Amino acid sequence: MESFWQYLSEIFRILVIQKLDFKSRCCLRKCSKICHGTSRKGMEILVETEQWRSLKKFSFGEIENVDVNWLLNLERIRFSVGKFLVEDIWILVQNFLNKNYPIQSYVDIYLTENADVNNMLMFLEEQNVIVKNEPISERFL
């Protein structure tokens, strides 16, 4: 039995070969909403498609070894990742803040492994961002 990703890759390959009609565009939207995760190789194939370049919203499960450049065209992003370099997060956030996205745009990244909070805070301070290393509950009590 083929894996879900192999099936999804075949759908995208077919979409690239054919001109996109309404039915194909609907298929792309459905596929982008039901994925639960992918490998780096799968994402490399996906981001090379013409459809990816015009995509504005994408929700995914876990993505292995994310390349931040894959995400810079998206207005609404939701995915999980094991590790994500703080420098890459900074690029993504700066890109998001510098573009004139619609009001309901968002970036939602879920880290599945422990993050090095101190490293993140030091990097943000280097970028002249005022940060505090304290639990959220203490700040809002």
Steps between C-alpha positions, in 0.01 A plus 500: 500500500632845410569745776284808527792719396562295183133543413518875568820534294330332206206742523735799494699353210179462301398857583832635378472312170142606431360848480317582817127496464254564783486135602880479524524814712243355741704180520812699591316685776366177646842335495666793674250480785507125568875428513634383833871529434768454240866448441743763381512330159121519473502872579779561248280347230192690615659846512623467141144492366331803348208445737724542805618841382140624484389333825410739784391267780657173608442279803717196548604251759868456574750599234855364517785752468299803394660747260359839599512617138220254419262697720566862405212524251233375742256727684368232734740235624441221750737206543703297748874454501747318722772763484493846349800733516430826677660680204244339268215596729632857495506502117143370491373752755678793332364397161153478650524842667646674194235385255156652481304184576122495559380552857427132569845375395700291749808289564442202729803277564486215750837368621483128578839491675627712787604846387817668629324803647820666625654479152185654353500783753867579437442511125199729537699734725769515228221616267408777750175332601415553867435161658460357847593149605213431735201266493189637333291438811715743702466779244122480485416458869 
